Amino acid sequence: VRMLGDGSAEFTKKLGMEFDLTARGLGVRSQRYAMIVDNGVVKHLALEAPGKFEVSDAANTLKHL
């Protein structure tokens, strides 16, 4: 398992998963998600609805490994 940061939001923007909170002083942020990638292929993507934390938690993500 490798967890990666994306401080400049470059990866997030390439995925089209950014949202802009600049007006609130928070800059460009990422939507909440968990992704499992195997040899460059996305095997699982759990994208949360705005304001929710139901499908991208560790327990759910581990079920897909």
BELWOHU-V160575 format. One record per pair of residues at least 6 apart in sequence whose C-alpha atoms are under 8 Angstrom apart, sorted by the first residue. I is the first residue (numbers start at 1). J is the second residue. If there is no record, write none. Layout:
BEGIN
i->I j->J
i->I j->J
END
This chain:
BEGIN
i->6 j->12
i->9 j->18
i->9 j->28
i->9 j->29
i->9 j->30
i->12 j->18
i->12 j->30
i->17 j->30
i->17 j->31
i->18 j->28
i->18 j->29
i->18 j->30
i->18 j->31
i->19 j->28
i->19 j->29
i->19 j->30
i->19 j->31
i->20 j->27
i->20 j->28
i->20 j->29
i->21 j->27
i->21 j->28
i->21 j->29
i->22 j->28
i->31 j->47
i->31 j->48
i->31 j->50
i->32 j->47
i->32 j->48
i->32 j->53
i->32 j->56
i->33 j->45
i->33 j->46
i->33 j->47
i->33 j->48
i->33 j->55
i->33 j->56
i->34 j->44
i->34 j->45
i->34 j->46
i->34 j->47
i->34 j->56
i->34 j->57
i->34 j->61
i->35 j->42
i->35 j->43
i->35 j->44
i->35 j->45
i->35 j->46
i->36 j->42
i->36 j->43
i->36 j->44
i->36 j->45
i->36 j->61
i->36 j->64
i->36 j->65
i->37 j->43
i->37 j->44
i->44 j->64
i->46 j->55
i->46 j->56
i->46 j->61
i->47 j->55
i->47 j->56
i->48 j->54
i->48 j->55
i->48 j->56
i->55 j->61
END
